[in-house]
Amino acid sequence: MYFAGVDPDLHDCAFGIVDSAGMPVLVALASVDDEIKGRDAVVAMISSMKRLFGKGLFPSDWNSKVLTVAVEAQEFSYTANAGIPPGDVGLIAVVAGQAMLASACLWPCPFVHPAPQAWKGSVPKQIHQARLYTDLGIPFKKMGSKEKGYCVPSFHAASGIIGLDLVKKESSWKHLGDALALARFAKMQYEYASMIARRRAEALSTNG
């Protein structure tokens, strides 16, 4: 069983997949040049995603094994605190829609679309990512300030994580870390839904 997470962005849209134990098994990034802005970045991101999904990076035999995908939604109040211009929030939401459509073509499974507050609360990115890697038992280093920074993990070269060798910039982990955290959130949502379904089935069996 696998679970996927997507952290949409105008310039670095990150994809992460974890296994049934919540451990990372794949990371991938669709990137657009920082000089491309606004709606042009949205259009460029479509092409970048097409190239990414056309590389064969995502194993085809996983398609039926990805059980839930979490794609982050956008909130004006949250992104304002993160310093993201209001005009960009709507554009990032379009990228999120692109990512959901592209992912749905690969993984015919349920999707969840949580706002930032739903999957990481009001905790700053750096702190949330530090908790993620600590929970995974993966060494990391902190980059930037506590409020606007992020963490860079130190994965072992032989970890077997697909796509790890394609991550060339440490700054890519700003979004890849969130994608992995979203994948773990997807896993939690699947497990919760399965528990509710099981309890309902047991109740029906008992009452019947």
Backbone as a printed PyTorch tensor [residue, N CA C, xyz], in Angstrom:
tensor([[[  0.8350,  -1.1930,   0.0000],
         [  0.0000,   0.0000,   0.0000],
         [  0.8780,   1.2550,   0.0000]],

        [[  0.4390,   2.2550,  -0.7610],
         [  1.1730,   3.5110,  -0.8220],
         [  0.2030,   4.6830,  -0.6790]],

        [[  0.7660,   5.8160,  -0.2900],
         [ -0.0140,   7.0390,  -0.1160],
         [  0.7920,   8.1970,  -0.6640]],

        [[  0.1150,   9.1000,  -1.3770],
         [  0.8170,  10.1900,  -2.0510],
         [  0.4020,  11.5460,  -1.4990]],

        [[  1.3490,  12.4840,  -1.5520],
         [  1.0880,  13.8510,  -1.1410],
         [  1.6230,  14.8110,  -2.1830]],

        [[  0.9270,  15.9230,  -2.3770],
         [  1.3430,  16.9300,  -3.3580],
         [  1.3270,  18.3100,  -2.7200]],

        [[  2.4610,  18.9970,  -2.7900],
         [  2.5550,  20.3730,  -2.3010],
         [  2.6480,  21.2900,  -3.5180]],

        [[  1.5290,  21.9100,  -3.9280],
         [  1.5250,  22.7270,  -5.1460],
         [  2.2560,  24.0530,  -4.9620]],

        [[  2.8690,  24.5200,  -6.0200],
         [  3.5960,  25.7840,  -6.0080],
         [  3.7510,  26.2440,  -7.4490]],

        [[  3.9190,  27.5430,  -7.6430],
         [  4.0740,  28.0710,  -8.9980],
         [  5.3940,  27.6720,  -9.6400]],

        [[  6.4110,  27.3860,  -8.8180],
         [  7.7340,  27.1030,  -9.3800],
         [  8.2920,  25.7400,  -9.0000]],

        [[  7.8340,  25.1650,  -7.9060],
         [  8.2840,  23.8340,  -7.4930],
         [  7.1030,  23.0680,  -6.9240]],

        [[  6.4460,  22.2770,  -7.7610],
         [  5.3200,  21.4610,  -7.3150],
         [  5.8760,  20.0930,  -6.9360]],

        [[  5.7560,  19.7470,  -5.6510],
         [  6.4120,  18.5480,  -5.1380],
         [  5.4420,  17.3830,  -4.9590]],

        [[  5.9350,  16.1900,  -5.2710],
         [  5.1870,  14.9490,  -5.1030],
         [  5.9830,  14.0290,  -4.1820]],

        [[  5.2950,  13.4140,  -3.2370],
         [  5.9530,  12.4740,  -2.3420],
         [  5.0720,  11.2640,  -2.1240]],

        [[  5.6770,  10.0980,  -2.0120],
         [  4.9320,   8.8680,  -1.7600],
         [  5.5640,   8.1440,  -0.5760]],

        [[  4.7180,   7.6590,   0.3270],
         [  5.1830,   6.8610,   1.4540],
         [  4.5260,   5.4830,   1.3920]],

        [[  5.1510,   4.5280,   2.0780],
         [  4.5930,   3.1740,   2.0970],
         [  3.6400,   3.0010,   3.2780]],

        [[  3.2070,   1.7750,   3.5120],
         [  2.2260,   1.5160,   4.5640],
         [  2.7600,   1.7980,   5.9620]],

        [[  4.0920,   1.8850,   6.0860],
         [  4.7040,   2.2210,   7.3730],
         [  4.9420,   3.7190,   7.4990]],

        [[  4.6000,   4.4800,   6.4470],
         [  4.7860,   5.9240,   6.4730],
         [  6.1780,   6.3640,   6.0800]],

        [[  6.9800,   5.4270,   5.5500],
         [  8.3560,   5.7540,   5.1560],
         [  8.4170,   6.2210,   3.6960]],

        [[  9.2440,   7.2160,   3.3960],
         [  9.3540,   7.7310,   2.0270],
         [  9.8680,   6.6770,   1.0520]],

        [[  9.2170,   6.5960,  -0.0980],
         [  9.6600,   5.6670,  -1.1390],
         [  9.8640,   6.3700,  -2.4720]],

        [[  9.3340,   7.6100,  -2.6130],
         [  9.4960,   8.3440,  -3.8720],
         [  9.3510,   9.8430,  -3.6210]],

        [[ 10.2010,  10.6190,  -4.2850],
         [ 10.0760,  12.0780,  -4.2870],
         [ 10.2460,  12.5610,  -5.7190]],

        [[  9.4950,  13.5770,  -6.0920],
         [  9.5770,  14.1010,  -7.4540],
         [  9.1860,  15.5710,  -7.4550]],

        [[  9.7240,  16.3020,  -8.4150],
         [  9.4940,  17.7460,  -8.4700],
         [  9.2390,  18.1930,  -9.9020]],

        [[  8.1530,  18.9250, -10.0920],
         [  7.8860,  19.5950, -11.3700],
         [  8.2880,  21.0530, -11.1790]],

        [[  9.2680,  21.5200, -11.9290],
         [  9.8320,  22.8490, -11.6800],
         [  9.6560,  23.7920, -12.8540]],

        [[  9.5560,  25.0780, -12.5180],
         [  9.4460,  26.1600, -13.5000],
         [ 10.4750,  27.2180, -13.1230]],

        [[ 11.1300,  27.7970, -14.1010],
         [ 12.1430,  28.8200, -13.8600],
         [ 11.5750,  29.9710, -13.0340]],

        [[ 12.3410,  30.4040, -12.0360],
         [ 11.8830,  31.4750, -11.1420],
         [ 11.5880,  32.7820, -11.8650]],

        [[ 12.1690,  32.9670, -13.0470],
         [ 11.9480,  34.2060, -13.7860],
         [ 10.5750,  34.2510, -14.4380]],

        [[  9.9240,  33.1050, -14.5420],
         [  8.5810,  33.0450, -15.1270],
         [  7.5650,  33.3250, -14.0250]],

        [[  6.7240,  34.3000, -14.2230],
         [  5.8150,  34.7490, -13.1630],
         [  4.3390,  34.5970, -13.5430]],

        [[  3.4810,  34.6850, -12.5300],
         [  2.0380,  34.7760, -12.7290],
         [  1.4350,  33.6660, -13.5730]],

        [[  0.5230,  34.0630, -14.4580],
         [ -0.1820,  33.0780, -15.2820],
         [  0.7720,  32.3240, -16.1930]],

        [[  1.8440,  32.9630, -16.5910],
         [  2.8320,  32.2720, -17.4320],
         [  3.4490,  31.0990, -16.6740]],

        [[  3.6250,  31.2570, -15.3650],
         [  4.1690,  30.1750, -14.5510],
         [  3.1830,  29.0130, -14.4670]],

        [[  1.8870,  29.3430, -14.3970],
         [  0.8600,  28.2990, -14.3570],
         [  0.9120,  27.4670, -15.6330]],

        [[  0.9850,  28.1470, -16.7740],
         [  1.0360,  27.4440, -18.0630],
         [  2.3170,  26.6130, -18.1730]],

        [[  3.4350,  27.1890, -17.7220],
         [  4.7040,  26.4660, -17.7670],
         [  4.6740,  25.2410, -16.8600]],

        [[  3.9470,  25.3550, -15.7500],
         [  3.8690,  24.2200, -14.8270],
         [  3.1330,  23.0450, -15.4550]],

        [[  2.1450,  23.3110, -16.3090],
         [  1.4540,  22.2310, -17.0090],
         [  2.4550,  21.4220, -17.8200]],

        [[  3.3160,  22.1080, -18.5560],
         [  4.3310,  21.4300, -19.3700],
         [  5.3180,  20.6710, -18.4930]],

        [[  5.6870,  21.2750, -17.3650],
         [  6.6350,  20.6280, -16.4660],
         [  6.0540,  19.3370, -15.8810]],

        [[  4.7730,  19.3790, -15.5130],
         [  4.1330,  18.1720, -14.9920],
         [  4.0420,  17.0910, -16.0570]],

        [[  3.7430,  17.4810, -17.2920],
         [  3.6660,  16.5070, -18.3790],
         [  5.0130,  15.8290, -18.5800]],

        [[  6.0970,  16.6140, -18.4920],
         [  7.4310,  16.0240, -18.6310],
         [  7.7330,  15.0890, -17.4740]],

        [[  7.3630,  15.5160, -16.2640],
         [  7.6210,  14.6900, -15.0780],
         [  6.8890,  13.3580, -15.1640]],

        [[  5.5960,  13.4060, -15.4950],
         [  4.8160,  12.1850, -15.5430],
         [  5.1610,  11.3320, -16.7620]],

        [[  5.8440,  11.9310, -17.7290],
         [  6.2400,  11.1730, -18.9110],
         [  7.5970,  10.5070, -18.7760]],

        [[  8.2920,  10.7480, -17.6660],
         [  9.6240,  10.1770, -17.4680],
         [  9.6000,   8.7090, -17.0720]],

        [[  8.4500,   8.2250, -16.6490],
         [  8.3770,   6.8540, -16.1670],
         [  8.9230,   6.7110, -14.7620]],

        [[  8.9960,   7.8340, -14.0530],
         [  9.5290,   7.8340, -12.6900],
         [  8.6000,   7.1000, -11.7260]],

        [[  7.2840,   7.2430, -11.9650],
         [  6.2950,   6.6170, -11.0880],
         [  6.0420,   5.1820, -11.5660]],

        [[  6.3820,   4.1690, -10.7710],
         [  6.2020,   2.7720, -11.1950],
         [  4.7550,   2.4690, -11.5490]],

        [[  4.5330,   1.8940, -12.7190],
         [  3.1700,   1.6200, -13.1720],
         [  2.4850,   0.5690, -12.3150]],

        [[  3.2590,  -0.3320, -11.7070],
         [  2.6300,  -1.3610, -10.8830],
         [  2.1690,  -0.8240,  -9.5320]],

        [[  2.4570,   0.4620,  -9.2600],
         [  1.9640,   1.0960,  -8.0390],
         [  0.5890,   1.7180,  -8.2480]],

        [[  0.1710,   1.8690,  -9.5030],
         [ -1.0370,   2.6440,  -9.8000],
         [ -2.2480,   2.2030,  -8.9960]],

        [[ -2.4380,   0.9000,  -8.8700],
         [ -3.5910,   0.3890,  -8.1210],
         [ -3.2870,   0.2390,  -6.6380]],

        [[ -2.0520,   0.5300,  -6.2410],
         [ -1.6490,   0.3420,  -4.8430],
         [ -1.5970,   1.6550,  -4.0630]],

        [[ -1.6990,   2.8030,  -4.7900],
         [ -1.8000,   4.0940,  -4.1090],
         [ -3.2510,   4.2510,  -3.6670]],

        [[ -3.4930,   4.3020,  -2.3640],
         [ -4.8500,   4.2150,  -1.8380],
         [ -5.5020,   5.5650,  -1.5440]],

        [[ -4.7010,   6.5930,  -1.2890],
         [ -5.2320,   7.9340,  -1.0440],
         [ -4.1750,   8.9560,  -1.4240]],

        [[ -4.6250,  10.0790,  -1.9970],
         [ -3.7200,  11.1750,  -2.3680],
         [ -4.1870,  12.4450,  -1.6720]],

        [[ -3.2590,  13.1570,  -1.0560],
         [ -3.5670,  14.4420,  -0.4060],
         [ -2.8870,  15.5680,  -1.1770]],

        [[ -3.6870,  16.5000,  -1.6700],
         [ -3.1710,  17.6770,  -2.3770],
         [ -3.5460,  18.9090,  -1.5620]],

        [[ -2.5550,  19.6830,  -1.1560],
         [ -2.8310,  20.8250,  -0.2870],
         [ -3.7190,  21.8630,  -0.9590]],

        [[ -4.7250,  22.3290,  -0.2140],
         [ -5.5730,  23.4340,  -0.6590],
         [ -4.9530,  24.7530,  -0.2010]],

        [[ -5.4690,  25.8540,  -0.7270],
         [ -4.9220,  27.1690,  -0.3950],
         [ -5.9080,  27.9660,   0.4480]],

        [[ -5.3750,  28.7210,   1.4030],
         [ -6.1860,  29.6000,   2.2460],
         [ -5.5390,  30.9800,   2.2760]],

        [[ -6.3210,  32.0160,   1.9770],
         [ -5.7710,  33.3710,   1.9430],
         [ -5.1840,  33.7840,   3.2890]],

        [[ -5.8870,  33.4610,   4.3760],
         [ -5.4150,  33.8840,   5.6930],
         [ -4.0910,  33.2280,   6.0470]],

        [[ -3.9520,  31.9510,   5.6960],
         [ -2.7260,  31.2260,   6.0310],
         [ -1.5550,  31.6930,   5.1710]],

        [[ -1.8030,  31.8040,   3.8630],
         [ -0.7140,  32.1770,   2.9620],
         [ -0.2720,  33.6220,   3.1700]],

        [[ -1.1830,  34.4800,   3.6460],
         [ -0.8080,  35.8670,   3.9280],
         [  0.2500,  35.9040,   5.0280]],

        [[  0.0720,  35.0600,   6.0300],
         [  1.0500,  34.9840,   7.1090],
         [  2.3770,  34.4210,   6.6280]],

        [[  2.3330,  33.6340,   5.5550],
         [  3.5520,  33.0390,   4.9980],
         [  4.2450,  33.9790,   4.0200]],

        [[  3.6440,  35.1480,   3.7870],
         [  4.2650,  36.1330,   2.9040],
         [  3.9930,  35.9160,   1.4280]],

        [[  2.9940,  35.0930,   1.0870],
         [  2.6560,  34.8430,  -0.3120],
         [  1.6690,  35.9000,  -0.7860]],

        [[  1.9520,  36.6080,  -1.8940],
         [  1.0400,  37.6390,  -2.4000],
         [ -0.3490,  37.0670,  -2.6800]],

        [[ -1.4130,  37.8040,  -2.3370],
         [ -2.7800,  37.3080,  -2.5570],
         [ -3.0320,  36.8670,  -3.9940]],

        [[ -2.4580,  37.5950,  -4.9470],
         [ -2.6740,  37.2420,  -6.3470],
         [ -2.1140,  35.8800,  -6.7090]],

        [[ -1.0660,  35.4690,  -5.9970],
         [ -0.4520,  34.1770,  -6.2940],
         [ -1.2510,  33.0150,  -5.7090]],

        [[ -2.0590,  33.2870,  -4.6810],
         [ -2.7990,  32.2160,  -4.0170],
         [ -3.7640,  31.5430,  -4.9930]],

        [[ -4.4930,  32.3450,  -5.7540],
         [ -5.4030,  31.7890,  -6.7410],
         [ -4.6820,  30.9940,  -7.8120]],

        [[ -3.5020,  31.4800,  -8.2080],
         [ -2.7270,  30.7780,  -9.2320],
         [ -2.1960,  29.4500,  -8.7010]],

        [[ -1.7730,  29.4360,  -7.4380],
         [ -1.3100,  28.1820,  -6.8430],
         [ -2.4680,  27.1940,  -6.7300]],

        [[ -3.6790,  27.7210,  -6.4890],
         [ -4.8550,  26.8570,  -6.4340],
         [ -5.0980,  26.1960,  -7.7960]],

        [[ -4.8160,  26.9360,  -8.8670],
         [ -4.9400,  26.3600, -10.2140],
         [ -3.9180,  25.2340, -10.3890]],

        [[ -2.6960,  25.4560,  -9.9030],
         [ -1.6540,  24.4200,  -9.9740],
         [ -2.0940,  23.1850,  -9.1920]],

        [[ -2.7440,  23.4130,  -8.0380],
         [ -3.2420,  22.2930,  -7.2390],
         [ -4.2470,  21.4750,  -8.0480]],

        [[ -5.1170,  22.1820,  -8.7900],
         [ -6.0780,  21.4880,  -9.6400],
         [ -5.3950,  20.6940, -10.7380]],

        [[ -4.3440,  21.2840, -11.3170],
         [ -3.5680,  20.5740, -12.3380],
         [ -2.9650,  19.2980, -11.7510]],

        [[ -2.4110,  19.4310, -10.5580],
         [ -1.7620,  18.2870,  -9.9100],
         [ -2.7690,  17.1860,  -9.5920]],

        [[ -3.9710,  17.5800,  -9.1640],
         [ -5.0080,  16.5920,  -8.8580],
         [ -5.4180,  15.8410, -10.1200]],

        [[ -5.5730,  16.5660, -11.2190],
         [ -5.9670,  15.9270, -12.4740],
         [ -4.8770,  14.9770, -12.9630]],

        [[ -3.6280,  15.4420, -12.9280],
         [ -2.5170,  14.6010, -13.3760],
         [ -2.3900,  13.3610, -12.5040]],

        [[ -2.5430,  13.5460, -11.1990],
         [ -2.4250,  12.4170, -10.2710],
         [ -3.5660,  11.4250, -10.4610]],

        [[ -4.7660,  11.9550, -10.7150],
         [ -5.9290,  11.0810, -10.8960],
         [ -5.7810,  10.1850, -12.1170]],

        [[ -5.0430,  10.6580, -13.1100],
         [ -4.8030,   9.8430, -14.3070],
         [ -3.9110,   8.6460, -13.9880]],

        [[ -3.0780,   8.7990, -12.9610],
         [ -2.1900,   7.7080, -12.5430],
         [ -2.8290,   6.8260, -11.4850]],

        [[ -3.4270,   7.4750, -10.4950],
         [ -3.8890,   6.7600,  -9.3040],
         [ -5.4050,   6.8980,  -9.1430]],

        [[ -6.1630,   5.8910,  -9.5610],
         [ -7.6280,   5.9330,  -9.4410],
         [ -8.0740,   5.6150,  -8.0190]],

        [[ -7.8690,   6.5660,  -7.1270],
         [ -8.1740,   6.3400,  -5.7130],
         [ -8.7920,   7.6060,  -5.1240]],

        [[ -9.2430,   7.5620,  -3.8830],
         [ -9.8030,   8.7640,  -3.2510],
         [ -8.7410,   9.8580,  -3.0820]],

        [[ -9.2120,  11.1030,  -3.1660],
         [ -8.3460,  12.2620,  -2.9360],
         [ -8.8630,  13.0440,  -1.7400]],

        [[ -7.9510,  13.6800,  -1.0210],
         [ -8.3260,  14.6370,   0.0160],
         [ -7.6300,  15.9450,  -0.3220]],

        [[ -8.2720,  17.0500,   0.0460],
         [ -7.7780,  18.3740,  -0.3560],
         [ -7.7220,  19.2650,   0.8900]],

        [[ -6.8110,  18.9580,   1.8240],
         [ -6.8060,  19.6680,   3.1040],
         [ -6.1640,  21.0490,   3.0460]],

        [[ -6.7510,  21.9830,   3.7760],
         [ -6.1220,  23.2950,   3.9530],
         [ -4.9150,  23.1160,   4.8790]],

        [[ -3.9680,  24.0410,   4.8400],
         [ -2.7750,  23.9200,   5.6980],
         [ -3.1070,  23.6770,   7.1660]],

        [[ -4.1120,  24.3900,   7.6810],
         [ -4.4730,  24.2260,   9.0860],
         [ -4.9170,  22.8070,   9.4030]],

        [[ -5.4760,  22.1200,   8.4150],
         [ -6.0060,  20.7770,   8.6440],
         [ -4.9050,  19.7380,   8.8020]],

        [[ -3.8180,  19.8980,   8.0390],
         [ -2.7950,  18.8400,   8.0830],
         [ -1.5350,  19.2100,   8.8650]],

        [[ -1.3220,  20.5040,   9.1280],
         [ -0.1490,  20.8420,   9.9420],
         [ -0.4280,  21.9100,  10.9910]],

        [[ -1.6930,  22.3450,  11.0860],
         [ -2.0470,  23.3420,  12.0890],
         [ -1.3650,  24.6690,  11.8320]],

        [[ -1.0540,  25.3630,  12.9020],
         [ -0.4210,  26.6790,  12.7780],
         [  1.0810,  26.6040,  13.0050]],

        [[  1.6160,  25.3950,  12.9780],
         [  3.0480,  25.1920,  13.2160],
         [  3.8510,  25.6560,  12.0010]],

        [[  4.9030,  26.4510,  12.1840],
         [  5.7420,  26.8780,  11.0640],
         [  6.3440,  25.6860,  10.3170]],

        [[  6.6140,  25.8740,   9.0360],
         [  7.1190,  24.8040,   8.1820],
         [  8.3530,  24.1220,   8.7740]],

        [[  9.3140,  24.9230,   9.2340],
         [ 10.5670,  24.3410,   9.7190],
         [ 10.3290,  23.4070,  10.9100]],

        [[  9.4740,  23.8320,  11.8280],
         [  9.1830,  23.0130,  13.0060],
         [  8.4280,  21.7490,  12.6100]],

        [[  7.4650,  21.9040,  11.7110],
         [  6.6720,  20.7420,  11.2820],
         [  7.5460,  19.7290,  10.5520]],

        [[  8.4350,  20.2170,   9.6790],
         [  9.3130,  19.2990,   8.9680],
         [ 10.3230,  18.6490,   9.9050]],

        [[ 10.7850,  19.3920,  10.9060],
         [ 11.7090,  18.8150,  11.8910],
         [ 11.0370,  17.6590,  12.6240]],

        [[  9.7620,  17.8290,  12.9580],
         [  9.0170,  16.7580,  13.6230],
         [  8.8550,  15.5570,  12.6980]],

        [[  8.6330,  15.8310,  11.4180],
         [  8.4810,  14.7580,  10.4310],
         [  9.7370,  13.8930,  10.3740]],

        [[ 10.8960,  14.5260,  10.1790],
         [ 12.1320,  13.7610,  10.0340],
         [ 12.5560,  13.1040,  11.3420]],

        [[ 12.2400,  13.7370,  12.4630],
         [ 12.5270,  13.1240,  13.7620],
         [ 11.7090,  11.8470,  13.9170]],

        [[ 10.4300,  11.9150,  13.5270],
         [  9.5460,  10.7570,  13.6090],
         [ 10.0210,   9.6390,  12.6820]],

        [[ 10.5800,  10.0240,  11.5370],
         [ 11.0730,   9.0460,  10.5690],
         [ 12.4440,   8.4920,  10.9580]],

        [[ 13.0970,   9.1550,  11.9150],
         [ 14.4350,   8.7320,  12.3100],
         [ 15.4920,   9.1170,  11.2920]],

        [[ 15.2420,  10.2250,  10.5650],
         [ 16.1490,  10.6780,   9.5120],
         [ 16.8690,  11.9400,   9.9580]],

        [[ 18.1980,  11.9660,   9.9290],
         [ 18.9460,  13.1830,  10.2980],
         [ 18.5780,  14.3290,   9.3530]],

        [[ 18.6510,  15.5560,   9.8430],
         [ 18.3170,  16.7130,   9.0160],
         [ 19.0400,  17.9420,   9.5480]],

        [[ 19.0390,  18.9730,   8.7120],
         [ 19.5590,  20.2630,   9.1540],
         [ 18.5260,  21.3330,   8.8630]],

        [[ 18.4990,  22.3390,   9.7040],
         [ 17.5360,  23.4230,   9.5550],
         [ 18.1200,  24.5260,   8.6860]],

        [[ 17.2770,  25.0670,   7.8160],
         [ 17.6830,  26.1440,   6.9180],
         [ 16.7760,  27.3530,   7.1580]],

        [[ 17.3610,  28.5440,   7.2410],
         [ 16.5810,  29.7580,   7.4020],
         [ 16.0690,  29.9360,   8.8180]],

        [[ 15.1280,  30.8600,   8.9520],
         [ 14.5760,  31.1890,  10.2610],
         [ 13.4970,  30.2020,  10.6670]],

        [[ 13.1460,  30.2160,  11.9480],
         [ 12.1270,  29.3230,  12.4640],
         [ 10.7810,  29.5920,  11.8010]],

        [[ 10.4980,  30.8720,  11.5060],
         [  9.1960,  31.2410,  10.9430],
         [  9.0840,  30.9150,   9.4560]],

        [[ 10.1580,  31.0960,   8.6890],
         [ 10.0740,  30.9260,   7.2340],
         [ 11.0740,  29.9060,   6.6820]],

        [[ 11.7310,  29.1730,   7.5760],
         [ 12.7210,  28.2040,   7.1370],
         [ 12.1220,  26.8440,   6.8160]],

        [[ 12.9950,  25.8760,   6.5560],
         [ 12.5930,  24.5080,   6.2430],
         [ 13.7230,  23.5790,   6.6680]],

        [[ 13.5670,  22.3020,   6.4450],
         [ 14.5910,  21.3320,   6.8310],
         [ 15.0580,  20.5310,   5.6220]],

        [[ 16.3330,  20.1770,   5.6400],
         [ 16.9160,  19.3480,   4.5800],
         [ 17.3190,  18.0120,   5.1950]],

        [[ 16.6970,  16.9110,   4.7620],
         [ 17.0100,  15.5970,   5.3310],
         [ 18.3190,  15.0430,   4.7750]],

        [[ 18.9230,  14.1400,   5.5210],
         [ 20.1550,  13.4770,   5.0730],
         [ 19.8370,  12.0060,   4.8200]],

        [[ 19.2170,  11.7450,   3.6680],
         [ 18.9000,  10.3720,   3.3230],
         [ 20.1720,   9.6380,   2.9220]],

        [[ 20.2730,   8.3770,   3.3080],
         [ 21.4120,   7.5560,   2.9160],
         [ 21.3370,   7.3130,   1.4170]],

        [[ 22.4900,   7.3300,   0.7690],
         [ 22.5350,   7.1690,  -0.6910],
         [ 21.8900,   5.8590,  -1.1340]],

        [[ 21.9260,   4.8600,  -0.2700],
         [ 21.3760,   3.5460,  -0.6220],
         [ 19.9700,   3.3560,  -0.0510]],

        [[ 19.2810,   4.4450,   0.2170],
         [ 17.9550,   4.3540,   0.8340],
         [ 16.9220,   3.7260,  -0.0880]],

        [[ 17.1770,   3.7640,  -1.3970],
         [ 16.2450,   3.1750,  -2.3450],
         [ 15.0740,   4.0600,  -2.6940]],

        [[ 15.0870,   5.3150,  -2.2420],
         [ 13.9890,   6.2350,  -2.5440],
         [ 14.0560,   6.6440,  -4.0090]],

        [[ 13.0100,   6.3580,  -4.7420],
         [ 12.9550,   6.7030,  -6.1660],
         [ 12.9400,   8.2240,  -6.3300]],

        [[ 13.7560,   8.7200,  -7.2490],
         [ 13.7970,  10.1480,  -7.5460],
         [ 14.7570,  10.9350,  -6.6770]],

        [[ 15.3220,  10.3090,  -5.6540],
         [ 16.2190,  11.0350,  -4.7480],
         [ 17.4380,  11.5810,  -5.4790]],

        [[ 17.9340,  10.8240,  -6.4430],
         [ 19.1230,  11.2510,  -7.1900],
         [ 18.8440,  12.4350,  -8.1070]],

        [[ 17.5710,  12.7410,  -8.3340],
         [ 17.2120,  13.8540,  -9.2130],
         [ 17.0420,  15.1690,  -8.4530]],

        [[ 17.0850,  15.1000,  -7.1290],
         [ 16.9620,  16.3090,  -6.3070],
         [ 18.3480,  16.9470,  -6.2000]],

        [[ 18.5520,  18.0330,  -6.9080],
         [ 19.8750,  18.6550,  -6.9940],
         [ 20.0520,  19.8400,  -6.0520]],

        [[ 18.9470,  20.4710,  -5.6370],
         [ 19.0440,  21.6620,  -4.7960],
         [ 18.4790,  21.3900,  -3.4050]],

        [[ 19.1920,  21.8380,  -2.3920],
         [ 18.6890,  21.6840,  -1.0300],
         [ 17.3650,  22.4060,  -0.8490]],

        [[ 17.2070,  23.5290,  -1.5530],
         [ 15.9780,  24.3140,  -1.4010],
         [ 14.7410,  23.5480,  -1.8920]],

        [[ 14.9430,  22.5020,  -2.6910],
         [ 13.8100,  21.7100,  -3.1690],
         [ 13.0720,  21.0390,  -2.0210]],

        [[ 13.7910,  20.8180,  -0.9130],
         [ 13.1700,  20.1370,   0.2220],
         [ 12.1660,  21.0100,   0.9540]],

        [[ 12.1530,  22.2880,   0.6470],
         [ 11.1240,  23.1660,   1.2160],
         [  9.7480,  22.6370,   0.8590]],

        [[  9.6110,  22.1430,  -0.3690],
         [  8.3290,  21.6170,  -0.8300],
         [  8.2660,  20.0950,  -0.7580]],

        [[  9.3900,  19.4110,  -0.9990],
         [  9.3790,  17.9540,  -0.9490],
         [  9.0710,  17.4440,   0.4580]],

        [[  9.5840,  18.1490,   1.4700],
         [  9.2920,  17.7620,   2.8450],
         [  7.8060,  17.8470,   3.1330]],

        [[  7.1670,  18.9060,   2.6470],
         [  5.7180,  19.0530,   2.8550],
         [  4.9450,  17.9890,   2.0740]],

        [[  5.4450,  17.6260,   0.8830],
         [  4.7680,  16.5880,   0.0970],
         [  4.7910,  15.2500,   0.8380]],

        [[  5.9120,  14.9450,   1.4790],
         [  6.0000,  13.6980,   2.2510],
         [  5.0780,  13.7520,   3.4720]],

        [[  5.0160,  14.9230,   4.1070],
         [  4.1240,  15.0830,   5.2620],
         [  2.6620,  14.9400,   4.8220]],

        [[  2.3370,  15.4680,   3.6600],
         [  0.9740,  15.3300,   3.1320],
         [  0.6650,  13.8740,   2.7980]],

        [[  1.6560,  13.1400,   2.3120],
         [  1.4580,  11.7220,   2.0160],
         [  1.1380,  10.9560,   3.3060]],

        [[  1.8240,  11.3230,   4.3820],
         [  1.5350,  10.6880,   5.6740],
         [  0.1520,  11.0930,   6.1920]],

        [[ -0.2600,  12.3250,   5.8800],
         [ -1.6160,  12.7560,   6.2260],
         [ -2.6390,  11.9280,   5.4460]],

        [[ -2.3480,  11.6590,   4.1650],
         [ -3.2320,  10.8230,   3.3510],
         [ -3.3630,   9.4360,   3.9720]],

        [[ -2.2540,   8.9150,   4.4590],
         [ -2.2670,   7.6080,   5.1220],
         [ -3.1750,   7.6360,   6.3560]],

        [[ -3.0730,   8.6950,   7.1420],
         [ -3.9100,   8.8330,   8.3340],
         [ -5.3900,   8.8950,   7.9580]],

        [[ -5.7040,   9.6360,   6.8840],
         [ -7.1000,   9.7580,   6.4590],
         [ -7.6460,   8.4130,   5.9930]],

        [[ -6.8200,   7.6550,   5.2850],
         [ -7.2380,   6.3250,   4.8220],
         [ -7.4980,   5.4120,   6.0090]],

        [[ -6.5910,   5.4290,   6.9770],
         [ -6.7310,   4.5640,   8.1490],
         [ -7.9630,   4.9450,   8.9730]],

        [[ -8.2200,   6.2440,   9.0830],
         [ -9.3960,   6.6980,   9.8290],
         [-10.6810,   6.2620,   9.1130]],

        [[-10.7300,   6.4580,   7.7880],
         [-11.9150,   6.0650,   7.0190],
         [-12.1280,   4.5570,   7.1080]],

        [[-11.0380,   3.7890,   7.0830],
         [-11.1430,   2.3260,   7.1780],
         [-11.6800,   1.9170,   8.5440]],

        [[-11.2270,   2.6110,   9.5930],
         [-11.6930,   2.3070,  10.9430],
         [-13.1900,   2.5840,  11.0730]],

        [[-13.6390,   3.7290,  10.5450],
         [-15.0690,   4.0810,  10.6160],
         [-15.9010,   3.0580,   9.8510]],

        [[-15.4390,   2.6670,   8.6730],
         [-16.1670,   1.6840,   7.8740],
         [-16.2390,   0.3410,   8.5990]],

        [[-15.1460,  -0.0340,   9.2480],
         [-15.1250,  -1.3070,   9.9750],
         [-16.0920,  -1.2870,  11.1530]],

        [[-16.1250,  -0.1670,  11.8840],
         [-17.0220,  -0.0550,  13.0270],
         [-18.4840,  -0.0770,  12.5990]],

        [[-18.7700,   0.5780,  11.4620],
         [-20.1420,   0.5760,  10.9610],
         [-20.5680,  -0.8340,  10.5680]],

        [[-19.6320,  -1.5560,   9.9290],
         [-19.9320,  -2.9240,   9.5100],
         [-20.1770,  -3.8130,  10.7340]],

        [[-19.3730,  -3.6190,  11.7670],
         [-19.5400,  -4.3910,  12.9950],
         [-20.8710,  -4.0690,  13.6640]],

        [[-21.2440,  -2.7680,  13.6560],
         [-22.5060,  -2.3600,  14.2710],
         [-23.6900,  -2.9580,  13.5210]],

        [[-23.6140,  -2.9490,  12.1920],
         [-24.6900,  -3.5170,  11.3880],
         [-24.8030,  -5.0170,  11.6220]],

        [[-23.6450,  -5.6610,  11.7470],
         [-23.6350,  -7.1020,  11.9850],
         [-24.2460,  -7.4320,  13.3400]],

        [[-23.9070,  -6.6170,  14.3310],
         [-24.4220,  -6.8320,  15.6840],
         [-25.9350,  -6.5940,  15.7540]],

        [[-26.3640,  -5.4920,  15.1240],
         [-27.7830,  -5.1350,  15.1610],
         [-28.6230,  -6.0690,  14.3060]],

        [[-27.9600,  -6.6360,  13.2730],
         [-28.7100,  -7.5350,  12.3850],
         [-28.9490,  -8.8750,  13.0480]]])
